[in-house]
Structures are given as C-alpha cells and as structure tokens.
Amino acid sequence: MSRGLSHLVPALVISVTATLGLSACGGGDSSSAPTTPGTDTVGGSSPAPTTPSTYTIGGTISGLVRGTQVTLQDNGGDALTINANGAFSFPTQVTSGASYAVTVNTQPMGQTCVVASGSGTVASGAVSDISITCSRNEYAYVTNQTANTVSQYTIGTNGVLMAMATPTVPAGGQPIALTVDPTGKYAYAVNFNGGTVSQYAIGANGALTEITAAVGAGHSPNFVAVDPTSKYAYVANSGSNTVSQYAIGANGALTEITAAVTAGNSPASVTIDPTGKYAYVANLASNTVSQYAIGANGALAEITAAVTAGNWPTSVTTDPTGKYAYVANLSDGTVSQYAIGANGALAQITAAVNAGNRPTSVTVDPTGKYVYVANFSGRTVSQYAIGTNGALTEITAAVTAGTSPTSVSVDPTGKYAYVANRDSNSISQYAIGVNGALTAMAIVPNTSPSGIVVTYAPTH
C-alpha cells in the first residue's frame, strides 16, 4: 500500500504550494482572509486621517478701568474674564473653517465695552484682530451754592472729571446737596434758601433736564436721599425740624406722601439703609440720630427714641451691607460708629473715632471696606478701614483737600473719590489705592461747590 501511495506525495505537495502561493498574491477569497485596518484589499496602505488645524481667537482690549473686569464669550460659551488692558485670547481654540463670534457677557462696573471685528470664519492662522474698547459711563453732579446751579461732568477712564457740553443747569436758591436715584434716571437737589427740591431727568448722555417745577419742602432743606427701590425720597429740613416724604412718580416727579415727620433739632442729613427698611437722620442741634422704619407706602415711623451722637452731628451714612452706620460730628471732630440691629435700631459699637477739624461729610466706599470724612476747617479728608465688627481704624494720615471741603463722594467702581471744596471753588480728585489710601489727582475748578454725587449711567 505504501508503495502504491508514494507516487502521489509530490503531486499533493505541489498542489498545496500552488494554493498557498495564489493566496499570498491576493487571488484567494477575500471573505476567508480578513484585511488589516488601514490596508487595501490588494496589500497597499491607505493615507492616515488628517487632524483639522485649530487656532486661537483673540485681540486687544483698551479703556478698562483699573481694578475692574469684563467677561467675554465666544460662540455663546468659552467664557473669558479680563481684568487688564492689552492682548487676550480665549482658552479654547477653534477649528479652521469654523466660525467665531465674540460678545460681552458681563460689563465692567461703570463702563460699557464694545466689540469690533468680533465675528468671522477661521482661516489658516490665529485670529488676533478683535478689538474691545471700554468707555466709562459714569457721571458726577455738583451743587453750586452761590451760583444757584448744578454742574454736570462725565468721568474719564482715568477718573478725571470733564465738564459736559452744557456745563451747568439752573437750580433754586442756594442748592447745597443732591442725590441720584438708584436707577440713575433722576436727580434731586435741595435748595436751602428757597425751601424747594429741584427735579431732573438724566438723559442717556448724562445731561440733566428739569422734569417740572421744583417741589416744596420744609424750611431750610439741606439734604435729600432716595430709597433703594427708587420709589421714595426724603428731605431733611433744618429750619423746621422735620423730614419731608415723597413718592417718586413714573416720570421722576415728587409727590408728598403725607405730612412731614418730626425729627430732632436742626436735622442736617438723612440716609436710607441698603434694605430700604430704615431711615436715619442726624440732628445737629440736639446731638442725636433719629431712627425710622419705612412703611409700605414709604411713610416714616419712629422705631425708638433717637440715639445719642457726638457734638453737632452733621452727616450720617450706612455701609453697603446694612450692618453699620457712621455719623460725622462737626463740633467735636469725631465719627460715631453704630451697629444696626435686627429692628433697625442703632447701638454704639465703640467710642467715636477721631477725625479732623470740623468733619462735615462721611461716606462709605461701594466695597464696604473704607470710610472717608471731609473735614471742613481742617482742609483734609480722613481715611479709615472698616474692621470685622464695623469699628473704624485710620489707614494713614488725612490727605489734603481744598478750602472748606463740604462733601465727599466715591464713584460706583470704588476706584476714585471726589471732594467739593466750597471756599476754594474747586473739586479735589483722588485715586483709591489697594489699601484704601487716597492719592491726590488734579484739581478741578468749580464755583462754590457744596454737594457732590457720582453715579452710573441711567438704565433707561
């Protein structure tokens, strides 16, 4: 048998070899021989997939006020927060051939940033020609006591006041103080000699236009405040020992709510706490601070008996948290410090802190960190840090102001402070440092300035 099969072996070997050879040359059934990914069916390699190129999206920003920030978005996402002028780029790159669209998501405080060349299609390189230009949209208003006018200013990116094209508008007799409602739509100036309140609408460019004839107040009004809801206004009348109370109409015009409420002797200043629940009045001749709850219709009701202050309290303010109140005492050169209780009643934190000679105006910066006091006879501005319990600590020595500084105000960004110097016919301007200390800038001439307020652009 073996001899009979041996003659077939060479033929079988040749047949198998031939079959294997055909398979190696691709001549076999493709279904029985799987191909390797990335090769063709005849043994050649296909090209590797190409990864699309991606590029950065960016540009430059200018005009951003020191210490503020703006948030941008690309294509409705990929947020980028910028806090300094110069070049910027988004963290996420965009594929060549895809589109980009840069917008401002959150505007910086007191400014408006505008995008130019902010959209397009990515070609074959980084996008770097987007331009963000920020402009300041804050305004300052100053009552001019002997000129019977209100000055109006725009504020540059460097914090400097610049007179508007129409530098002043008429007021009543001896306007000595003013305020702007929280929406920035309306301004009110009290006229000491006329016993009235002048009423203005604030235009989109910040310019004042009288709404209607001045409304009557009490005798010798010398301060005005508006509640946080912009519904009510209150005027301290030093000659009649009262506080006038008004509702603010849809067009900004004042209408008396009810008869004026009784205050102490010679009320010199009124302020509303940030919650809009309480009002405080500094009574110069009775050395007290009257305390009121604000009712549903805006009418004032005394919470409890007036609290004792220093000698001749002339200015009162609260901090942005609504926890603390501060009173400048003209005669004894101090600042009284109070905690505001759950029912609005004031409780002295600690002994009054020393200020300069005859402090006449006190304000708290928008961050709630610092307090500034204008010292009328001292020709200075005292500067304090607010401690964790509300107590004041002097930051450094008082800075020089003009003659007879009567009012101090801080801009809403918290970067600049301004002081009206009545008898030197000027406005002092200061930059606020990181520790709250003031650095003097250029002096702005003005005629008998007595009150000053700085505000955002109106939200029409």
Secondary structure, DSSP 8 states (H G I E B T S, - for coil): -HHHHHTTHHHHHHHHHHHHHHHHTT-S-TTTS---TTB-TTS-B--------EE-EEEEEE---TT--EEEEETTEEEEEE-SSEEEE-SS-EETT-EEEEEEEE--TTEEEEEES-EEE--SS-EEEEEEEEEE-EEEEEEETTTTEEEEEEE-TTS-EEEEEEEEEE-SSSEEEEEE-TTSSEEEEEETTTTEEEEEEE-TTS-EEE-SS-EE-SSSEEEEEE-TTSSEEEEEETTTTEEEEEEE-TTS-EEEEEEEEE-SSSEEEEEE-TTSSEEEEEETTTTEEEEEEE-TTS-EEEEEEEEE-SSSEEEEEE-TTSSEEEEEETTTTEEEEEEE-TTS-EEEEEEEEE-SSSEEEEEE-TTSSEEEEEETTTTEEEEEEE-TTS-EEEEEEEEE--SSEEEEEE-TTSSEEEEEETTTTEEEEEEE-TTS-EEE---EE-SSEEEEEEEE----
